[in-house]
Amino acid sequence: MTRALLVHRAGPAITVQDLGRPGYLARGLSRGGAADRLALRQGAALLGQAAGAALEMAGLGGSFTVTAPTRIALTGAPMRVRRDGTALVWGASHLLSPGERLEIGAVEAGVYGYLTLGGGIATDPVLGSRAAHLTAAIGRRLADGDRLPLGPDQGAGTGLALTDRPHTGGGTIRILPTAQTALFAPEDRARFEATAFHRDGPGNRQGVKLAGGAPIATQGQRSLLSETVQPGDIQMIGAGAPYVLLSECQTMGGYPRIATVLPDDLPRVAQAAPGDRLRFRFVTLEEALADHARQRPGGRVKIGTRRLLRDPAEMADLLSHQLISGVTDGRGEGEE
């Protein structure tokens, strides 16, 4: 019988997400996939597998069980989580056994939390991906009673935790110029870098609207033709407020783009909760590529992990561990 994840209670915005569908932009379909691609890769690293389909939970999780022993990893925005009433460490891998209830509550910081399962979610792919793309009517949000098949898990072991701090709470975001950056006056570009913007409103997987500072606009921007846009582009919409495009954005846009966010920094934008402050800093392409190479040695994302203090009940190889490092006579040091 195929292993499965059973959804007993689903939050309002839980979807299956992977790295998306590149290559369909010319046909009017944006890449989609996880809003926080780094969190998706972190979950895979904690389980020692390739990044595949996982659950993306926006704001609120749900209640889950499994039909067979299943390794899980919890990444992205920290959320309240319990296994049969016992709190689990976020940003770590654990074992979930049949009969145990995994309860994931509200986010404590950020927006998107991720539940990755050993073997990945094995729903039928559409156009080469299992990701739900709601604006394109591909897939749907999960509902109570859903049953998700899981793939074969070739890995073993749990008890790893991330060493990197959660990329939530805003911060400084690196940006590159676009073909339209020069349309903005130098003083407006400088003001854009100097402004501490904040996340305005709930946002969604299409983009994040920011507020703060005086409006920034180009001359004659109403005469601009629509052009191809991509995740990370910063459009100055309406009266001149920044709107950062995310994974499920449209494929064409007519608003002027003052800059584009480096892909390595886009997860921090996606995880900015309402009120979180963001600043932008222009960098050169050479700086961006050099830092990207440092973060991805050999083309792979560098993700730090450490051993987590484990529950002995989770350790199938318990007897192979050295549980006592020495023997004493029980009288204590210095006693005769």
Residue, then its C-alpha position, 0 to 999 in steps of 0.5 A: m500500500t502506498r504511503a500517504l499523508l492524511v490531512h485531517r484539518a487544513g489551514p486556509a492557504i495550504t498548497v503542494q509546492d516544488l521548484g515550479r515550472p520554468g520554460y513556459l513564460a512565452r506561453g503565458l505561464s509564470r514559473g510558480g512553485a514555492a514562494d520561499r525556494l530556500a526553505l524548500r531546499q532546506g527541508a530537503a537537506l534535512l532529509g538528505q534528498a533532492a528538493g521536491a514537492a512539499l506542503e507550503m502553509a501560509g500563515l496557518g498549518g493544519s492537522f496531519t497523520v501518516t499511514a507508515p513511519t515517515r521522516i519529516a522536516l519543518t522549515g521556513a517561517p517558524m510555526r507552533v508545532r506539536r506531535d501528539g501534544t509534545a512540542l517539536v523543534w522547528g527548522a529540524s527533522h523528526l520521525l512521525s509514526p502512524g497514529e501520531r497526530l502532527e498539529i501545526g498552528a500559526v506562524e510566529a514570524g514570517v509568512y510561509g512554513y514548509l512541511t517536507l516529507g521523506g520521499g516527497i509528495a507523489t501526486d501526478p505532475v502537470l507540465g512537469s511539476r506538482a506545484a499548485h499554481l492558483t492564478a493559472a487554475i493548476g491544482r488547488r488549496l488542500a482541504d480537510g480529508d485530502r490524502l496525499p501519496l508519498g514517494p519511496d524514501q531512500g534516506a534514513g535517520t532524523g535529528l538534524a537541525l539548521t544552523d542558519r537563522p530563519h530568514t524572516g523579519g525583513g532586512t536589507i535586500r540586494i537589487l540589480p538595475t533593470a532596463q527601466t531603472a534609468l527612467f527614474a531620476p538619480e535623486d529618486r533612485a537614491r531616495f529609494e535606497a534610503t527609504a525603510f519600506h514596510r510590508d503593506g497588507p497581507g499580500n499573496r503568492q503573486g507579490v508583496k506591496l510595500a509602503g513608506g516614504a514619498p511616491i516614486a514615479t517616472q516621467g511619462q510612465r503611462s506611455l510605457l508598453s507592457e513587457t515581460v516580468q519575472p519574480g523579483d522585479i520591483q514595479m512602482i505601481g499606482a501612485g508610486a508604491p513598490y510592489v515586489l513580484l513573487s513566484e506566481c506573478q503575471t508574465m507581462g506588466g506595464y508598470p515601470r520596474i525600478a530594480t529586480v531583487l537578487p534570487d538569493d534575497l527573494p525568500r527574505v522578501a516573501q517571508a516579510a510579514p505585515g509591518d516588517r521593514l525592508r531596505f534595498r541596496f543596489v549592487t553590481l552584477e559582478e558583486a552579485l555573481a561573486d556572492h552567489a558563487r560563495q553561497r553556492p559552491g559547486g552550484r549547490v546551495k550551501i545549507g548548514t546543519r547540526r545534530l539535534l538532541r534527539d528523543p530516544a524513542e525516535m532512535a531505531d539504532l539506539l543500542s549502537h550509540q555510546l550511552i555511558s562514557g565512563v564508570t564510577d564507584g558512585r562516591g564522587e570526585g575527591e571522596e575516599 
